Amino acid sequence: MQLDEPVHRTVKLFSDEATGYCVSLPRWRYPVVCNTNEGVVKYDNYEGHWGEQALLDRLIQSYAVEKSILEARKQGYCVTEQSLADGSIKLSVLVGSES
């Protein structure tokens, strides 16, 4: 899933307003808003009628993978990523080696 670069702004959702990095998912009526300062994701997909939940799940999975890789590399660890047949992603982190 290729998405445009997120833009930090305030947007109106159906019944709420949200500020953060806005991501427009394909065929979603309203954007997904990620407030990285508070660790909150806001969206309105009307129980799947205004946006497919699977697309949101993939976005959250992609974020978790990238954040995990960045944090591991900051600590000097080697990370490998493997896409699995069921759509999940396996990360392997080499923490240290035995002498």
Order of alpha helices (4+ residues) and beta strands (2+ residues): beta-beta-beta-beta-alpha-beta-beta
